[in-house]
Amino acid sequence: MIEDGKEILQLQYEQIVFFESDFGNDGGTTSWPHIQVNTLRKLQDIPEDQERV
């Protein structure tokens, strides 16, 4: 990616996690998918006004 004339390297990934909960007295479980999508950059490539450390 080129940003302000500088090449910026970033890593983008996704992951799916299933949360399971027990409901009722019959021992059954319920699964909920939770999808996470993220982008990682080196700290020096993030503008100061967007840094959250």
PDBQT receptor file of N, H, CA, C and O in Angstrom, charges set to zero:
ATOM      1  N   MET A   1       0.848  -1.168   0.000  1.00  0.00    +0.000 N 
ATOM      2  CA  MET A   1       0.000   0.000   0.000  1.00  0.00    +0.000 C 
ATOM      3  C   MET A   1       0.898   1.236   0.000  1.00  0.00    +0.000 C 
ATOM      4  O   MET A   1       1.904   1.277   0.709  1.00  0.00    +0.000 OA
ATOM      5  N   ILE A   2       0.537   2.231  -0.787  1.00  0.00    +0.000 N 
ATOM      6  H   ILE A   2      -0.280   2.197  -1.363  1.00  0.00    +0.000 HD
ATOM      7  CA  ILE A   2       1.263   3.501  -0.827  1.00  0.00    +0.000 C 
ATOM      8  C   ILE A   2       0.410   4.555  -0.122  1.00  0.00    +0.000 C 
ATOM      9  O   ILE A   2      -0.759   4.746  -0.460  1.00  0.00    +0.000 OA
ATOM     10  N   GLU A   3       0.998   5.230   0.850  1.00  0.00    +0.000 N 
ATOM     11  H   GLU A   3       1.947   5.075   1.124  1.00  0.00    +0.000 HD
ATOM     12  CA  GLU A   3       0.287   6.262   1.613  1.00  0.00    +0.000 C 
ATOM     13  C   GLU A   3       1.231   7.447   1.785  1.00  0.00    +0.000 C 
ATOM     14  O   GLU A   3       2.327   7.297   2.324  1.00  0.00    +0.000 OA
ATOM     15  N   ASP A   4       0.813   8.609   1.334  1.00  0.00    +0.000 N 
ATOM     16  H   ASP A   4      -0.078   8.730   0.896  1.00  0.00    +0.000 HD
ATOM     17  CA  ASP A   4       1.637   9.824   1.385  1.00  0.00    +0.000 C 
ATOM     18  C   ASP A   4       3.001   9.594   0.723  1.00  0.00    +0.000 C 
ATOM     19  O   ASP A   4       4.018  10.086   1.211  1.00  0.00    +0.000 OA
ATOM     20  N   GLY A   5       3.021   8.844  -0.392  1.00  0.00    +0.000 N 
ATOM     21  H   GLY A   5       2.195   8.444  -0.788  1.00  0.00    +0.000 HD
ATOM     22  CA  GLY A   5       4.238   8.593  -1.133  1.00  0.00    +0.000 C 
ATOM     23  C   GLY A   5       5.171   7.576  -0.500  1.00  0.00    +0.000 C 
ATOM     24  O   GLY A   5       6.283   7.374  -0.988  1.00  0.00    +0.000 OA
ATOM     25  N   LYS A   6       4.736   6.927   0.586  1.00  0.00    +0.000 N 
ATOM     26  H   LYS A   6       3.832   7.092   0.982  1.00  0.00    +0.000 HD
ATOM     27  CA  LYS A   6       5.568   5.957   1.297  1.00  0.00    +0.000 C 
ATOM     28  C   LYS A   6       4.893   4.593   1.263  1.00  0.00    +0.000 C 
ATOM     29  O   LYS A   6       3.683   4.481   1.458  1.00  0.00    +0.000 OA
ATOM     30  N   GLU A   7       5.697   3.547   1.009  1.00  0.00    +0.000 N 
ATOM     31  H   GLU A   7       6.680   3.637   0.850  1.00  0.00    +0.000 HD
ATOM     32  CA  GLU A   7       5.134   2.194   1.013  1.00  0.00    +0.000 C 
ATOM     33  C   GLU A   7       4.904   1.752   2.452  1.00  0.00    +0.000 C 
ATOM     34  O   GLU A   7       5.813   1.804   3.282  1.00  0.00    +0.000 OA
ATOM     35  N   ILE A   8       3.678   1.316   2.739  1.00  0.00    +0.000 N 
ATOM     36  H   ILE A   8       2.940   1.274   2.066  1.00  0.00    +0.000 HD
ATOM     37  CA  ILE A   8       3.301   0.854   4.070  1.00  0.00    +0.000 C 
ATOM     38  C   ILE A   8       2.984  -0.635   3.976  1.00  0.00    +0.000 C 
ATOM     39  O   ILE A   8       2.165  -1.058   3.160  1.00  0.00    +0.000 OA
ATOM     40  N   LEU A   9       3.644  -1.423   4.821  1.00  0.00    +0.000 N 
ATOM     41  H   LEU A   9       4.310  -1.080   5.483  1.00  0.00    +0.000 HD
ATOM     42  CA  LEU A   9       3.344  -2.846   4.886  1.00  0.00    +0.000 C 
ATOM     43  C   LEU A   9       2.316  -3.078   5.984  1.00  0.00    +0.000 C 
ATOM     44  O   LEU A   9       2.402  -2.488   7.062  1.00  0.00    +0.000 OA
ATOM     45  N   GLN A  10       1.351  -3.934   5.707  1.00  0.00    +0.000 N 
ATOM     46  H   GLN A  10       1.282  -4.413   4.832  1.00  0.00    +0.000 HD
ATOM     47  CA  GLN A  10       0.356  -4.256   6.718  1.00  0.00    +0.000 C 
ATOM     48  C   GLN A  10      -0.054  -5.714   6.584  1.00  0.00    +0.000 C 
ATOM     49  O   GLN A  10       0.059  -6.314   5.515  1.00  0.00    +0.000 OA
ATOM     50  N   LEU A  11      -0.528  -6.262   7.679  1.00  0.00    +0.000 N 
ATOM     51  H   LEU A  11      -0.621  -5.774   8.547  1.00  0.00    +0.000 HD
ATOM     52  CA  LEU A  11      -0.989  -7.639   7.731  1.00  0.00    +0.000 C 
ATOM     53  C   LEU A  11      -2.484  -7.609   8.021  1.00  0.00    +0.000 C 
ATOM     54  O   LEU A  11      -2.915  -7.014   9.008  1.00  0.00    +0.000 OA
ATOM     55  N   GLN A  12      -3.266  -8.242   7.174  1.00  0.00    +0.000 N 
ATOM     56  H   GLN A  12      -2.916  -8.726   6.372  1.00  0.00    +0.000 HD
ATOM     57  CA  GLN A  12      -4.709  -8.319   7.387  1.00  0.00    +0.000 C 
ATOM     58  C   GLN A  12      -5.078  -9.783   7.583  1.00  0.00    +0.000 C 
ATOM     59  O   GLN A  12      -4.586 -10.660   6.873  1.00  0.00    +0.000 OA
ATOM     60  N   TYR A  13      -5.952 -10.034   8.556  1.00  0.00    +0.000 N 
ATOM     61  H   TYR A  13      -6.352  -9.321   9.132  1.00  0.00    +0.000 HD
ATOM     62  CA  TYR A  13      -6.349 -11.409   8.828  1.00  0.00    +0.000 C 
ATOM     63  C   TYR A  13      -7.765 -11.459   9.369  1.00  0.00    +0.000 C 
ATOM     64  O   TYR A  13      -8.327 -10.454   9.803  1.00  0.00    +0.000 OA
ATOM     65  N   GLU A  14      -8.325 -12.657   9.330  1.00  0.00    +0.000 N 
ATOM     66  H   GLU A  14      -7.868 -13.474   8.977  1.00  0.00    +0.000 HD
ATOM     67  CA  GLU A  14      -9.645 -12.883   9.932  1.00  0.00    +0.000 C 
ATOM     68  C   GLU A  14      -9.582 -14.171  10.720  1.00  0.00    +0.000 C 
ATOM     69  O   GLU A  14      -8.799 -15.070  10.413  1.00  0.00    +0.000 OA
ATOM     70  N   GLN A  15     -10.413 -14.248  11.735  1.00  0.00    +0.000 N 
ATOM     71  H   GLN A  15     -11.049 -13.518  11.985  1.00  0.00    +0.000 HD
ATOM     72  CA  GLN A  15     -10.526 -15.480  12.499  1.00  0.00    +0.000 C 
ATOM     73  C   GLN A  15     -11.956 -15.634  12.975  1.00  0.00    +0.000 C 
ATOM     74  O   GLN A  15     -12.658 -14.650  13.206  1.00  0.00    +0.000 OA
ATOM     75  N   ILE A  16     -12.373 -16.870  13.117  1.00  0.00    +0.000 N 
ATOM     76  H   ILE A  16     -11.803 -17.669  12.929  1.00  0.00    +0.000 HD
ATOM     77  CA  ILE A  16     -13.723 -17.169  13.579  1.00  0.00    +0.000 C 
ATOM     78  C   ILE A  16     -13.598 -17.979  14.862  1.00  0.00    +0.000 C 
ATOM     79  O   ILE A  16     -12.937 -19.017  14.895  1.00  0.00    +0.000 OA
ATOM     80  N   VAL A  17     -14.239 -17.493  15.911  1.00  0.00    +0.000 N 
ATOM     81  H   VAL A  17     -14.775 -16.649  15.884  1.00  0.00    +0.000 HD
ATOM     82  CA  VAL A  17     -14.251 -18.159  17.208  1.00  0.00    +0.000 C 
ATOM     83  C   VAL A  17     -15.701 -18.493  17.527  1.00  0.00    +0.000 C 
ATOM     84  O   VAL A  17     -16.593 -17.676  17.298  1.00  0.00    +0.000 OA
ATOM     85  N   PHE A  18     -15.938 -19.683  18.053  1.00  0.00    +0.000 N 
ATOM     86  H   PHE A  18     -15.214 -20.347  18.239  1.00  0.00    +0.000 HD
ATOM     87  CA  PHE A  18     -17.297 -20.069  18.445  1.00  0.00    +0.000 C 
ATOM     88  C   PHE A  18     -17.403 -20.046  19.962  1.00  0.00    +0.000 C 
ATOM     89  O   PHE A  18     -16.664 -20.738  20.663  1.00  0.00    +0.000 OA
ATOM     90  N   PHE A  19     -18.344 -19.231  20.460  1.00  0.00    +0.000 N 
ATOM     91  H   PHE A  19     -18.945 -18.669  19.891  1.00  0.00    +0.000 HD
ATOM     92  CA  PHE A  19     -18.634 -19.197  21.892  1.00  0.00    +0.000 C 
ATOM     93  C   PHE A  19     -19.718 -20.214  22.169  1.00  0.00    +0.000 C 
ATOM     94  O   PHE A  19     -20.735 -20.244  21.476  1.00  0.00    +0.000 OA
ATOM     95  N   GLU A  20     -19.512 -21.050  23.177  1.00  0.00    +0.000 N 
ATOM     96  H   GLU A  20     -18.686 -21.026  23.739  1.00  0.00    +0.000 HD
ATOM     97  CA  GLU A  20     -20.513 -22.043  23.535  1.00  0.00    +0.000 C 
ATOM     98  C   GLU A  20     -21.052 -21.749  24.918  1.00  0.00    +0.000 C 
ATOM     99  O   GLU A  20     -20.300 -21.415  25.834  1.00  0.00    +0.000 OA
ATOM    100  N   SER A  21     -22.375 -21.877  25.062  1.00  0.00    +0.000 N 
ATOM    101  H   SER A  21     -22.985 -22.149  24.318  1.00  0.00    +0.000 HD
ATOM    102  CA  SER A  21     -23.035 -21.661  26.346  1.00  0.00    +0.000 C 
ATOM    103  C   SER A  21     -23.980 -22.813  26.621  1.00  0.00    +0.000 C 
ATOM    104  O   SER A  21     -24.587 -23.373  25.708  1.00  0.00    +0.000 OA
ATOM    105  N   ASP A  22     -24.093 -23.156  27.889  1.00  0.00    +0.000 N 
ATOM    106  H   ASP A  22     -23.599 -22.702  28.631  1.00  0.00    +0.000 HD
ATOM    107  CA  ASP A  22     -25.035 -24.199  28.312  1.00  0.00    +0.000 C 
ATOM    108  C   ASP A  22     -26.360 -23.542  28.658  1.00  0.00    +0.000 C 
ATOM    109  O   ASP A  22     -26.402 -22.554  29.391  1.00  0.00    +0.000 OA
ATOM    110  N   PHE A  23     -27.436 -24.095  28.129  1.00  0.00    +0.000 N 
ATOM    111  H   PHE A  23     -27.401 -24.898  27.534  1.00  0.00    +0.000 HD
ATOM    112  CA  PHE A  23     -28.776 -23.587  28.421  1.00  0.00    +0.000 C 
ATOM    113  C   PHE A  23     -29.661 -24.734  28.871  1.00  0.00    +0.000 C 
ATOM    114  O   PHE A  23     -29.598 -25.836  28.327  1.00  0.00    +0.000 OA
ATOM    115  N   GLY A  24     -30.469 -24.468  29.851  1.00  0.00    +0.000 N 
ATOM    116  H   GLY A  24     -30.520 -23.573  30.293  1.00  0.00    +0.000 HD
ATOM    117  CA  GLY A  24     -31.448 -25.460  30.290  1.00  0.00    +0.000 C 
ATOM    118  C   GLY A  24     -30.824 -26.586  31.108  1.00  0.00    +0.000 C 
ATOM    119  O   GLY A  24     -29.628 -26.582  31.400  1.00  0.00    +0.000 OA
ATOM    120  N   ASN A  25     -31.666 -27.545  31.466  1.00  0.00    +0.000 N 
ATOM    121  H   ASN A  25     -32.638 -27.548  31.229  1.00  0.00    +0.000 HD
ATOM    122  CA  ASN A  25     -31.253 -28.658  32.309  1.00  0.00    +0.000 C 
ATOM    123  C   ASN A  25     -30.930 -29.909  31.504  1.00  0.00    +0.000 C 
ATOM    124  O   ASN A  25     -30.557 -30.929  32.084  1.00  0.00    +0.000 OA
ATOM    125  N   ASP A  26     -31.067 -29.855  30.160  1.00  0.00    +0.000 N 
ATOM    126  H   ASP A  26     -31.370 -29.027  29.689  1.00  0.00    +0.000 HD
ATOM    127  CA  ASP A  26     -30.871 -31.061  29.353  1.00  0.00    +0.000 C 
ATOM    128  C   ASP A  26     -29.425 -31.265  28.911  1.00  0.00    +0.000 C 
ATOM    129  O   ASP A  26     -29.139 -32.223  28.193  1.00  0.00    +0.000 OA
ATOM    130  N   GLY A  27     -28.518 -30.399  29.315  1.00  0.00    +0.000 N 
ATOM    131  H   GLY A  27     -28.751 -29.620  29.898  1.00  0.00    +0.000 HD
ATOM    132  CA  GLY A  27     -27.106 -30.558  28.973  1.00  0.00    +0.000 C 
ATOM    133  C   GLY A  27     -26.749 -30.083  27.582  1.00  0.00    +0.000 C 
ATOM    134  O   GLY A  27     -25.609 -30.264  27.156  1.00  0.00    +0.000 OA
ATOM    135  N   GLY A  28     -27.678 -29.483  26.856  1.00  0.00    +0.000 N 
ATOM    136  H   GLY A  28     -28.605 -29.336  27.202  1.00  0.00    +0.000 HD
ATOM    137  CA  GLY A  28     -27.399 -29.005  25.505  1.00  0.00    +0.000 C 
ATOM    138  C   GLY A  28     -26.588 -27.714  25.510  1.00  0.00    +0.000 C 
ATOM    139  O   GLY A  28     -26.605 -26.960  26.483  1.00  0.00    +0.000 OA
ATOM    140  N   THR A  29     -25.890 -27.476  24.426  1.00  0.00    +0.000 N 
ATOM    141  H   THR A  29     -25.877 -28.089  23.636  1.00  0.00    +0.000 HD
ATOM    142  CA  THR A  29     -25.116 -26.246  24.294  1.00  0.00    +0.000 C 
ATOM    143  C   THR A  29     -25.554 -25.494  23.043  1.00  0.00    +0.000 C 
ATOM    144  O   THR A  29     -26.102 -26.072  22.105  1.00  0.00    +0.000 OA
ATOM    145  N   THR A  30     -25.300 -24.198  23.058  1.00  0.00    +0.000 N 
ATOM    146  H   THR A  30     -24.856 -23.728  23.821  1.00  0.00    +0.000 HD
ATOM    147  CA  THR A  30     -25.576 -23.339  21.906  1.00  0.00    +0.000 C 
ATOM    148  C   THR A  30     -24.273 -22.667  21.503  1.00  0.00    +0.000 C 
ATOM    149  O   THR A  30     -23.548 -22.160  22.359  1.00  0.00    +0.000 OA
ATOM    150  N   SER A  31     -23.966 -22.657  20.200  1.00  0.00    +0.000 N 
ATOM    151  H   SER A  31     -24.555 -23.069  19.505  1.00  0.00    +0.000 HD
ATOM    152  CA  SER A  31     -22.752 -22.019  19.678  1.00  0.00    +0.000 C 
ATOM    153  C   SER A  31     -23.098 -20.740  18.936  1.00  0.00    +0.000 C 
ATOM    154  O   SER A  31     -24.049 -20.699  18.157  1.00  0.00    +0.000 OA
ATOM    155  N   TRP A  32     -22.306 -19.682  19.189  1.00  0.00    +0.000 N 
ATOM    156  H   TRP A  32     -21.533 -19.715  19.823  1.00  0.00    +0.000 HD
ATOM    157  CA  TRP A  32     -22.430 -18.433  18.448  1.00  0.00    +0.000 C 
ATOM    158  C   TRP A  32     -21.109 -18.155  17.758  1.00  0.00    +0.000 C 
ATOM    159  O   TRP A  32     -20.070 -18.128  18.419  1.00  0.00    +0.000 OA
ATOM    160  N   PRO A  33     -21.116 -17.947  16.447  1.00  0.00    +0.000 N 
ATOM    161  CA  PRO A  33     -19.858 -17.585  15.785  1.00  0.00    +0.000 C 
ATOM    162  C   PRO A  33     -19.535 -16.111  16.045  1.00  0.00    +0.000 C 
ATOM    163  O   PRO A  33     -20.422 -15.258  16.041  1.00  0.00    +0.000 OA
ATOM    164  N   HIS A  34     -18.275 -15.834  16.264  1.00  0.00    +0.000 N 
ATOM    165  H   HIS A  34     -17.554 -16.527  16.267  1.00  0.00    +0.000 HD
ATOM    166  CA  HIS A  34     -17.796 -14.465  16.465  1.00  0.00    +0.000 C 
ATOM    167  C   HIS A  34     -16.673 -14.259  15.456  1.00  0.00    +0.000 C 
ATOM    168  O   HIS A  34     -15.636 -14.915  15.551  1.00  0.00    +0.000 OA
ATOM    169  N   ILE A  35     -16.859 -13.372  14.503  1.00  0.00    +0.000 N 
ATOM    170  H   ILE A  35     -17.701 -12.839  14.426  1.00  0.00    +0.000 HD
ATOM    171  CA  ILE A  35     -15.898 -13.145  13.434  1.00  0.00    +0.000 C 
ATOM    172  C   ILE A  35     -15.095 -11.888  13.738  1.00  0.00    +0.000 C 
ATOM    173  O   ILE A  35     -15.662 -10.833  14.020  1.00  0.00    +0.000 OA
ATOM    174  N   GLN A  36     -13.782 -12.006  13.679  1.00  0.00    +0.000 N 
ATOM    175  H   GLN A  36     -13.321 -12.863  13.450  1.00  0.00    +0.000 HD
ATOM    176  CA  GLN A  36     -12.895 -10.871  13.894  1.00  0.00    +0.000 C 
ATOM    177  C   GLN A  36     -12.085 -10.645  12.627  1.00  0.00    +0.000 C 
ATOM    178  O   GLN A  36     -11.531 -11.587  12.060  1.00  0.00    +0.000 OA
ATOM    179  N   VAL A  37     -12.017  -9.383  12.179  1.00  0.00    +0.000 N 
ATOM    180  H   VAL A  37     -12.468  -8.618  12.639  1.00  0.00    +0.000 HD
ATOM    181  CA  VAL A  37     -11.215  -9.000  11.021  1.00  0.00    +0.000 C 
ATOM    182  C   VAL A  37     -10.334  -7.844  11.477  1.00  0.00    +0.000 C 
ATOM    183  O   VAL A  37     -10.828  -6.856  12.019  1.00  0.00    +0.000 OA
ATOM    184  N   ASN A  38      -9.029  -7.971  11.255  1.00  0.00    +0.000 N 
ATOM    185  H   ASN A  38      -8.628  -8.774  10.814  1.00  0.00    +0.000 HD
ATOM    186  CA  ASN A  38      -8.094  -6.973  11.770  1.00  0.00    +0.000 C 
ATOM    187  C   ASN A  38      -7.023  -6.622  10.751  1.00  0.00    +0.000 C 
ATOM    188  O   ASN A  38      -6.730  -7.393   9.838  1.00  0.00    +0.000 OA
ATOM    189  N   THR A  39      -6.448  -5.442  10.929  1.00  0.00    +0.000 N 
ATOM    190  H   THR A  39      -6.686  -4.815  11.671  1.00  0.00    +0.000 HD
ATOM    191  CA  THR A  39      -5.307  -4.984  10.134  1.00  0.00    +0.000 C 
ATOM    192  C   THR A  39      -4.222  -4.539  11.107  1.00  0.00    +0.000 C 
ATOM    193  O   THR A  39      -4.474  -3.738  12.008  1.00  0.00    +0.000 OA
ATOM    194  N   LEU A  40      -3.018  -5.062  10.921  1.00  0.00    +0.000 N 
ATOM    195  H   LEU A  40      -2.813  -5.712  10.190  1.00  0.00    +0.000 HD
ATOM    196  CA  LEU A  40      -1.882  -4.694  11.764  1.00  0.00    +0.000 C 
ATOM    197  C   LEU A  40      -0.871  -3.910  10.937  1.00  0.00    +0.000 C 
ATOM    198  O   LEU A  40      -0.585  -4.252   9.790  1.00  0.00    +0.000 OA
ATOM    199  N   ARG A  41      -0.333  -2.848  11.544  1.00  0.00    +0.000 N 
ATOM    200  H   ARG A  41      -0.565  -2.570  12.476  1.00  0.00    +0.000 HD
ATOM    201  CA  ARG A  41       0.735  -2.051  10.942  1.00  0.00    +0.000 C 
ATOM    202  C   ARG A  41       1.818  -1.852  11.978  1.00  0.00    +0.000 C 
ATOM    203  O   ARG A  41       1.573  -1.968  13.178  1.00  0.00    +0.000 OA
ATOM    204  N   LYS A  42       3.025  -1.550  11.507  1.00  0.00    +0.000 N 
ATOM    205  H   LYS A  42       3.224  -1.456  10.532  1.00  0.00    +0.000 HD
ATOM    206  CA  LYS A  42       4.079  -1.179  12.432  1.00  0.00    +0.000 C 
ATOM    207  C   LYS A  42       3.711   0.165  13.057  1.00  0.00    +0.000 C 
ATOM    208  O   LYS A  42       3.125   1.023  12.397  1.00  0.00    +0.000 OA
ATOM    209  N   LEU A  43       4.053   0.340  14.312  1.00  0.00    +0.000 N 
ATOM    210  H   LEU A  43       4.529  -0.357  14.848  1.00  0.00    +0.000 HD
ATOM    211  CA  LEU A  43       3.687   1.558  15.035  1.00  0.00    +0.000 C 
ATOM    212  C   LEU A  43       4.210   2.817  14.349  1.00  0.00    +0.000 C 
ATOM    213  O   LEU A  43       3.521   3.837  14.335  1.00  0.00    +0.000 OA
ATOM    214  N   GLN A  44       5.417   2.765  13.780  1.00  0.00    +0.000 N 
ATOM    215  H   GLN A  44       5.977   1.936  13.791  1.00  0.00    +0.000 HD
ATOM    216  CA  GLN A  44       5.967   3.957  13.142  1.00  0.00    +0.000 C 
ATOM    217  C   GLN A  44       5.217   4.329  11.862  1.00  0.00    +0.000 C 
ATOM    218  O   GLN A  44       5.394   5.440  11.361  1.00  0.00    +0.000 OA
ATOM    219  N   ASP A  45       4.390   3.443  11.321  1.00  0.00    +0.000 N 
ATOM    220  H   ASP A  45       4.246   2.541  11.728  1.00  0.00    +0.000 HD
ATOM    221  CA  ASP A  45       3.617   3.740  10.111  1.00  0.00    +0.000 C 
ATOM    222  C   ASP A  45       2.204   4.246  10.406  1.00  0.00    +0.000 C 
ATOM    223  O   ASP A  45       1.434   4.498   9.479  1.00  0.00    +0.000 OA
ATOM    224  N   ILE A  46       1.860   4.395  11.678  1.00  0.00    +0.000 N 
ATOM    225  H   ILE A  46       2.486   4.189  12.431  1.00  0.00    +0.000 HD
ATOM    226  CA  ILE A  46       0.528   4.872  12.062  1.00  0.00    +0.000 C 
ATOM    227  C   ILE A  46       0.612   6.356  12.383  1.00  0.00    +0.000 C 
ATOM    228  O   ILE A  46       1.453   6.752  13.191  1.00  0.00    +0.000 OA
ATOM    229  N   PRO A  47      -0.236   7.201  11.775  1.00  0.00    +0.000 N 
ATOM    230  CA  PRO A  47      -0.210   8.630  12.093  1.00  0.00    +0.000 C 
ATOM    231  C   PRO A  47      -0.460   8.862  13.591  1.00  0.00    +0.000 C 
ATOM    232  O   PRO A  47      -1.244   8.141  14.208  1.00  0.00    +0.000 OA
ATOM    233  N   GLU A  48       0.200   9.859  14.165  1.00  0.00    +0.000 N 
ATOM    234  H   GLU A  48       0.836  10.445  13.663  1.00  0.00    +0.000 HD
ATOM    235  CA  GLU A  48       0.102  10.120  15.614  1.00  0.00    +0.000 C 
ATOM    236  C   GLU A  48      -1.342  10.292  16.085  1.00  0.00    +0.000 C 
ATOM    237  O   GLU A  48      -1.687   9.835  17.175  1.00  0.00    +0.000 OA
ATOM    238  N   ASP A  49      -2.188  10.942  15.288  1.00  0.00    +0.000 N 
ATOM    239  H   ASP A  49      -1.908  11.313  14.403  1.00  0.00    +0.000 HD
ATOM    240  CA  ASP A  49      -3.555  11.181  15.728  1.00  0.00    +0.000 C 
ATOM    241  C   ASP A  49      -4.416   9.915  15.694  1.00  0.00    +0.000 C 
ATOM    242  O   ASP A  49      -5.563   9.943  16.141  1.00  0.00    +0.000 OA
ATOM    243  N   GLN A  50      -3.887   8.817  15.177  1.00  0.00    +0.000 N 
ATOM    244  H   GLN A  50      -2.955   8.794  14.814  1.00  0.00    +0.000 HD
ATOM    245  CA  GLN A  50      -4.630   7.561  15.132  1.00  0.00    +0.000 C 
ATOM    246  C   GLN A  50      -4.044   6.491  16.049  1.00  0.00    +0.000 C 
ATOM    247  O   GLN A  50      -4.562   5.375  16.105  1.00  0.00    +0.000 OA
ATOM    248  N   GLU A  51      -2.975   6.815  16.763  1.00  0.00    +0.000 N 
ATOM    249  H   GLU A  51      -2.555   7.722  16.718  1.00  0.00    +0.000 HD
ATOM    250  CA  GLU A  51      -2.350   5.839  17.654  1.00  0.00    +0.000 C 
ATOM    251  C   GLU A  51      -3.203   5.636  18.896  1.00  0.00    +0.000 C 
ATOM    252  O   GLU A  51      -3.704   6.590  19.490  1.00  0.00    +0.000 OA
ATOM    253  N   ARG A  52      -3.354   4.391  19.269  1.00  0.00    +0.000 N 
ATOM    254  H   ARG A  52      -2.946   3.616  18.787  1.00  0.00    +0.000 HD
ATOM    255  CA  ARG A  52      -4.036   4.045  20.519  1.00  0.00    +0.000 C 
ATOM    256  C   ARG A  52      -3.208   2.955  21.174  1.00  0.00    +0.000 C 
ATOM    257  O   ARG A  52      -3.301   1.784  20.805  1.00  0.00    +0.000 OA
ATOM    258  N   VAL A  53      -2.418   3.336  22.124  1.00  0.00    +0.000 N 
ATOM    259  H   VAL A  53      -2.343   4.287  22.423  1.00  0.00    +0.000 HD
ATOM    260  CA  VAL A  53      -1.524   2.374  22.776  1.00  0.00    +0.000 C 
ATOM    261  C   VAL A  53      -1.994   2.155  24.197  1.00  0.00    +0.000 C 
ATOM    262  O   VAL A  53      -1.386   1.380  24.935  1.00  0.00    +0.000 OA
TER     263      VAL A  53
